[in-house]
Amino acid sequence: LVRELASAGHDLLAVFVEPKTFALPVEPALHAHTLRMRRAEMEVFGDWPIMEAPVCAVRPGEISMFPLAPALASLADQVVVFSASWIRPPLIDVLVAKGALNLHAGIAPAYRGSGCNFWAEYDGRPEFVGAQVQRLSADLDGGAILAEVRPPLDFERDPFIRGMEAVRLGIEAMVQQVEKP
């Protein structure tokens, strides 16, 4: 998302990144799942890009505890959230007041939270694989939907690739929403 926003000519004041761990889970099923997700990311997005924007990294789950986050968010012209943990006050209050955008990798209200596209496939509901650009809200993935995208229903395709394709389409939709006046 950062790469696409920068490529579209947007100046990025600050980016809060909750970095992925490079350690693979030990439990066999989760280990296999993580490997398939990483392979799908590489196929759809290529190698991990170098961040060409100011980056402030925080540990997963700690964005709401970062003391400067509300002040920095209030200075931004526009705020975009993607793949963040649950955001709590006072940060969520600032972000909602700013009209922040949220890229939700899933189709709400059917699927909210983490791993939505995986769970849609797992539940045998591939029509719910997709992404939404929403207004950020204090409710979990409950903001007004501004755009919705879904990859083609290709039952021959690896479901992990389909899920990442949904994310790619969601990123494109987010860039379009950011560019709207």
N, C-alpha and C positions, 0 to 999 in steps of 0.2 A: 504494500500500500504506500509506504514512504517513497519507494522508487517511482511509482506511477504518479503520485502527487507532485514530486519534484520534476519529473519528466514533462508534466503538463504545465510547468512554469510557475508553480506555487512556491512561495517562500515559506519555509517551515521554521518558525521561531523556536520551538522546542518539541522534542518527541520523547515521550515516556515509554520506555520499552521494558516489558517484563520478559527477560530473555528465557529461551527454552534451555533446558538442561541438556547437555550433551551425553550425560550418563543414561544408559538404557536401563529400564526397569528389570529387576531380577526375575519376577514372576513370569513364567513362560508365555502365558496368553497375552499379557500386557506387553511383554518384550516383542512378541511377533506383531502385535497391533502397531506398536510404535515404529518398528522397522517398515511396515507397509505404508504408514502415514508419511514417513520421511521419503521413501521412494516415490510416492505420489507427488509430494511437494517438489522434488527434484525434476520429475517428468513434466509437470505443469509449469513450474516457475523457474527452473534452471538452478544454477548454483546460488548460494546465499550471497546477496549483493553487499557491497561495502556501503555502509550508511553515509550518505552525502548530505547529512543534516545534523544540527546539534542534537545530541542524544544524551538523555539522562536515564541511566538504567537503574531499575529497582527490582528487588526480588519478587518472584510471583506472589501475588496476594497482598502486596504491601503498598500499592499505589495510593490507597486512601490514607496511609500513614505518613506519606512523604510531606513534610511540613510546608514546602514551597509550592506544592501543586496547586492549591486554590489561587494563590497570588499570580502564578505564571498563567494559569488558565484564564484568569480575569483580564490579563493583558492581551491575549490572543484575539485576532479578528474572528477566527473560526476555530472550533475544536472538533477533532475527529477521533472517535474511539473505536478500536478494533481489538478483539481477543484479550480484553482486560478481565481481571477478576472482578468480583462484586465491588462496586464503588459505593462508598459510604459517605455520610456527612463528615465534614463540611464540603468536601470536594464535589459530591454529587449535586449539592444545592447550587454551587457555582456553575457547574457544567450544564445543568438543566436551564438555569437562568440565561446562559449564553446561547442556548439553542443548539447545543452540541449534537453532532451526528454520530450514530452508532452503526457500524457494519456488523450485522448479525448473520453468522454462517449457519443458517437454518431457516425454516419457515415457521414463524410464530403466528398464531398462538399454539399450533399443534406441537411444536418443539421449541423449548426455551432452554437456556443454560449452556452447558458444555457438551460438545460432541453431537450436536443435533443431526448433522447429516449422517453420521455413523448410525445413530439410533433409528433414524427414519429407514435406512437400508436394513438394519437388523430386524426391525419390526415388520418388514415386508411392505413398506409404504414408500417406494422410491419416488413417487410423485411429490413427496415433501422434502426432497433434496433440493436445496437452493440457497439463496442469500437475500437478505433484506437490508436496505438502508432505512434506518429509522431515526426519529428524533430520540435522543437519549432521554430516558425517564428513570425515576427512582425505582420503578418496578422492573423486574428481571425481563429484559427483552420485550418490554410492553409499550414502547413509544409508538407514535404515529408512523405508519409505514409510508415512506416517500417513494420507494422503488423496490421492485421484487424481480428477481431473476432465477431461472431454473435451467439447468443443463438439459439437453435432449435425453429422453428416456431410452437409453441404449443398454439393453439388458445383456449384451455381449461384453460390455466394457467393465473393467475392474471398478467396483463401487468406490474404492478409495480414490481413484483417478476422477470419477464423476464428482465426488465431494470436493476435491481440490479445484475442479473445473467450475463448480458453483462458487467457490471463493474467488477465483479469477474473474468471473462475471460480476460478482459483487463488488470487487475492487473497481472495475470499469464503471459500474453504476454509481459508486461513491464519488469517483472523480467527476462524473457528470453532475452530481448533486452539489458538490463543492463549487463547481463553476457556475451554477445558477445564481442570478443576482438576489 
